[in-house]
Amino acid sequence: MSHHLLLHLAGPEESSFPDLATAARIARNARAELPVYTIEIVVQGPKVKSLLNDGDSAPIVTSLLEAGFIISACANSLRSTGIERKQLIEGVLIVSAAVAHLAKKQIEGAAYIRL
């Protein structure tokens, strides 16, 4: 049986918390306790700006991807912030709608934590 943990990173642009660095720390802590779980960070709302290939968070995203974490961006959020796929760090997945993706994964048995 495959185990999946969803970490949902969303929030208003003005809010500095939670941020991608926090999500990374939580994901790494979860991996230490749940080594057999697939851990996915689903990024929604203005927080998708943290996934830009020229942004300050690029090294964090790259290290997470290299460590085997999944990072998914909401296509609706990308559209509303004017971000195109080519602007994202290579390896970041795009889901059509974060809410639907999260619901589907939970129905399939994934654990969910909103950050």
ZIJO-V355490 format. One record per residue. N is the residue number from 0. RES is the residue in one small letter. SS is DSSP state (A for helix, B for strand, O for the rest). PHI is phi in whole degrees, -180 to 180 (* if undefined). OMEGA is omega in whole degrees, -180 to 180 (none if undefined). Layout:
n:N res:RES ss:SS phi:PHI omega:OMEGA
n:N res:RES ss:SS phi:PHI omega:OMEGA
//
This chain:
n:0 res:m ss:O phi:* omega:179
n:1 res:s ss:O phi:-88 omega:178
n:2 res:h ss:O phi:-107 omega:-175
n:3 res:h ss:B phi:-134 omega:175
n:4 res:l ss:B phi:-118 omega:178
n:5 res:l ss:B phi:-103 omega:173
n:6 res:l ss:B phi:-111 omega:-173
n:7 res:h ss:B phi:-101 omega:179
n:8 res:l ss:B phi:-102 omega:179
n:9 res:a ss:O phi:-149 omega:178
n:10 res:g ss:O phi:150 omega:-179
n:11 res:p ss:O phi:-67 omega:-178
n:12 res:e ss:O phi:-60 omega:-177
n:13 res:e ss:O phi:-69 omega:-177
n:14 res:s ss:O phi:-83 omega:178
n:15 res:s ss:O phi:-85 omega:179
n:16 res:f ss:O phi:-129 omega:-2
n:17 res:p ss:O phi:-79 omega:178
n:18 res:d ss:O phi:-128 omega:-177
n:19 res:l ss:A phi:-65 omega:178
n:20 res:a ss:A phi:-63 omega:177
n:21 res:t ss:A phi:-64 omega:179
n:22 res:a ss:A phi:-60 omega:179
n:23 res:a ss:A phi:-64 omega:179
n:24 res:r ss:A phi:-62 omega:180
n:25 res:i ss:A phi:-64 omega:179
n:26 res:a ss:A phi:-61 omega:180
n:27 res:r ss:A phi:-67 omega:176
n:28 res:n ss:A phi:-64 omega:178
n:29 res:a ss:A phi:-64 omega:179
n:30 res:r ss:A phi:-59 omega:180
n:31 res:a ss:A phi:-63 omega:-179
n:32 res:e ss:A phi:-92 omega:-176
n:33 res:l ss:O phi:-128 omega:-172
n:34 res:p ss:O phi:-63 omega:-179
n:35 res:v ss:O phi:-92 omega:-179
n:36 res:y ss:O phi:-81 omega:165
n:37 res:t ss:B phi:-82 omega:-178
n:38 res:i ss:B phi:-115 omega:-177
n:39 res:e ss:B phi:-122 omega:173
n:40 res:i ss:B phi:-100 omega:180
n:41 res:v ss:B phi:-102 omega:-175
n:42 res:v ss:B phi:-105 omega:-175
n:43 res:q ss:O phi:-137 omega:177
n:44 res:g ss:A phi:71 omega:-178
n:45 res:p ss:A phi:-60 omega:179
n:46 res:k ss:A phi:-64 omega:178
n:47 res:v ss:A phi:-62 omega:178
n:48 res:k ss:A phi:-62 omega:179
n:49 res:s ss:A phi:-74 omega:-178
n:50 res:l ss:A phi:-102 omega:180
n:51 res:l ss:B phi:-69 omega:-177
n:52 res:n ss:O phi:-69 omega:178
n:53 res:d ss:O phi:-114 omega:-177
n:54 res:g ss:O phi:-90 omega:-180
n:55 res:d ss:O phi:-64 omega:-177
n:56 res:s ss:O phi:-88 omega:-176
n:57 res:a ss:A phi:-53 omega:179
n:58 res:p ss:A phi:-63 omega:179
n:59 res:i ss:A phi:-67 omega:-180
n:60 res:v ss:A phi:-61 omega:-179
n:61 res:t ss:A phi:-60 omega:-179
n:62 res:s ss:A phi:-67 omega:176
n:63 res:l ss:A phi:-65 omega:179
n:64 res:l ss:A phi:-62 omega:179
n:65 res:e ss:A phi:-65 omega:179
n:66 res:a ss:O phi:-85 omega:175
n:67 res:g ss:O phi:95 omega:175
n:68 res:f ss:O phi:-79 omega:175
n:69 res:i ss:B phi:-101 omega:175
n:70 res:i ss:B phi:-123 omega:-179
n:71 res:s ss:B phi:-119 omega:177
n:72 res:a ss:B phi:-112 omega:178
n:73 res:c ss:B phi:-78 omega:180
n:74 res:a ss:A phi:-63 omega:178
n:75 res:n ss:A phi:-63 omega:179
n:76 res:s ss:A phi:-68 omega:177
n:77 res:l ss:A phi:-61 omega:180
n:78 res:r ss:A phi:-61 omega:-177
n:79 res:s ss:A phi:-70 omega:177
n:80 res:t ss:A phi:-97 omega:178
n:81 res:g ss:O phi:75 omega:-180
n:82 res:i ss:O phi:-98 omega:178
n:83 res:e ss:O phi:-100 omega:-179
n:84 res:r ss:A phi:-49 omega:-176
n:85 res:k ss:A phi:-64 omega:179
n:86 res:q ss:A phi:-86 omega:-177
n:87 res:l ss:B phi:-84 omega:175
n:88 res:i ss:O phi:-62 omega:180
n:89 res:e ss:O phi:-58 omega:-180
n:90 res:g ss:O phi:106 omega:176
n:91 res:v ss:O phi:-73 omega:178
n:92 res:l ss:B phi:-88 omega:175
n:93 res:i ss:B phi:-119 omega:174
n:94 res:v ss:B phi:-109 omega:-173
n:95 res:s ss:O phi:-62 omega:179
n:96 res:a ss:O phi:-149 omega:-177
n:97 res:a ss:A phi:-57 omega:-177
n:98 res:v ss:A phi:-61 omega:180
n:99 res:a ss:A phi:-65 omega:179
n:100 res:h ss:A phi:-61 omega:180
n:101 res:l ss:A phi:-62 omega:180
n:102 res:a ss:A phi:-63 omega:-179
n:103 res:k ss:A phi:-60 omega:-179
n:104 res:k ss:A phi:-63 omega:178
n:105 res:q ss:A phi:-67 omega:177
n:106 res:i ss:A phi:-60 omega:179
n:107 res:e ss:O phi:-78 omega:175
n:108 res:g ss:O phi:110 omega:179
n:109 res:a ss:O phi:-71 omega:172
n:110 res:a ss:B phi:-82 omega:-176
n:111 res:y ss:B phi:-130 omega:175
n:112 res:i ss:B phi:-136 omega:175
n:113 res:r ss:B phi:-88 omega:-180
n:114 res:l ss:O phi:-90 omega:none
//
